[in-house]
């Protein structure tokens, strides 16, 4: 499983970072970017879904595979 962040949609709310700092980080403006090339470590799948569900801008997506 991988996650992606659409930088054009991200508004810098940083909810994803507060919920899963193991999966994403934020820049100085609060805009998110993926860690580990977006690879979700085993056992973190629920956390990945949590940040997708909590992004108010729908900027985070899960890609299976």
TORKOL-4160 file (C-alpha; in steps of 0.2 Angstrom, whole numbers, padded with zeros to 4 digits, m for minus):
65
<pt num="1" X="0000" Y="0000" Z="0000"/>
<pt num="2" X="0006" Y="0018" Z="m0004"/>
<pt num="3" X="m0001" Y="0035" Z="0000"/>
<pt num="4" X="0001" Y="0050" Z="m0011"/>
<pt num="5" X="m0002" Y="0069" Z="m0007"/>
<pt num="6" X="m0008" Y="0080" Z="m0020"/>
<pt num="7" X="0002" Y="0096" Z="m0017"/>
<pt num="8" X="m0010" Y="0107" Z="m0027"/>
<pt num="9" X="m0024" Y="0102" Z="m0016"/>
<pt num="10" X="m0015" Y="0102" Z="0001"/>
<pt num="11" X="m0020" Y="0118" Z="0011"/>
<pt num="12" X="m0008" Y="0115" Z="0026"/>
<pt num="13" X="m0021" Y="0110" Z="0039"/>
<pt num="14" X="m0008" Y="0097" Z="0045"/>
<pt num="15" X="m0021" Y="0085" Z="0052"/>
<pt num="16" X="m0012" Y="0071" Z="0043"/>
<pt num="17" X="0004" Y="0075" Z="0052"/>
<pt num="18" X="m0005" Y="0076" Z="0069"/>
<pt num="19" X="m0013" Y="0059" Z="0066"/>
<pt num="20" X="0001" Y="0050" Z="0057"/>
<pt num="21" X="0019" Y="0058" Z="0058"/>
<pt num="22" X="0026" Y="0041" Z="0054"/>
<pt num="23" X="0018" Y="0042" Z="0036"/>
<pt num="24" X="0019" Y="0061" Z="0032"/>
<pt num="25" X="0029" Y="0076" Z="0037"/>
<pt num="26" X="0025" Y="0095" Z="0033"/>
<pt num="27" X="0035" Y="0109" Z="0027"/>
<pt num="28" X="0037" Y="0126" Z="0035"/>
<pt num="29" X="0019" Y="0131" Z="0028"/>
<pt num="30" X="0011" Y="0115" Z="0035"/>
<pt num="31" X="0009" Y="0107" Z="0018"/>
<pt num="32" X="0011" Y="0088" Z="0019"/>
<pt num="33" X="0023" Y="0077" Z="0009"/>
<pt num="34" X="0025" Y="0058" Z="0011"/>
<pt num="35" X="0039" Y="0049" Z="0020"/>
<pt num="36" X="0047" Y="0033" Z="0014"/>
<pt num="37" X="0041" Y="0036" Z="m0004"/>
<pt num="38" X="0023" Y="0034" Z="0001"/>
<pt num="39" X="0026" Y="0016" Z="0007"/>
<pt num="40" X="0014" Y="0012" Z="0021"/>
<pt num="41" X="0023" Y="0000" Z="0033"/>
<pt num="42" X="0014" Y="m0016" Z="0038"/>
<pt num="43" X="0003" Y="m0012" Z="0053"/>
<pt num="44" X="0000" Y="0006" Z="0048"/>
<pt num="45" X="m0014" Y="0003" Z="0036"/>
<pt num="46" X="m0027" Y="0009" Z="0047"/>
<pt num="47" X="m0017" Y="0025" Z="0051"/>
<pt num="48" X="m0016" Y="0028" Z="0032"/>
<pt num="49" X="m0035" Y="0027" Z="0030"/>
<pt num="50" X="m0037" Y="0038" Z="0045"/>
<pt num="51" X="m0027" Y="0052" Z="0037"/>
<pt num="52" X="m0036" Y="0050" Z="0020"/>
<pt num="53" X="m0053" Y="0051" Z="0029"/>
<pt num="54" X="m0048" Y="0066" Z="0039"/>
<pt num="55" X="m0040" Y="0077" Z="0025"/>
<pt num="56" X="m0053" Y="0091" Z="0022"/>
<pt num="57" X="m0045" Y="0095" Z="0005"/>
<pt num="58" X="m0046" Y="0076" Z="m0001"/>
<pt num="59" X="m0027" Y="0078" Z="m0005"/>
<pt num="60" X="m0022" Y="0061" Z="0001"/>
<pt num="61" X="m0025" Y="0045" Z="m0008"/>
<pt num="62" X="m0021" Y="0027" Z="m0005"/>
<pt num="63" X="m0014" Y="0016" Z="m0020"/>
<pt num="64" X="m0015" Y="m0002" Z="m0018"/>
<pt num="65" X="m0001" Y="m0013" Z="m0024"/>
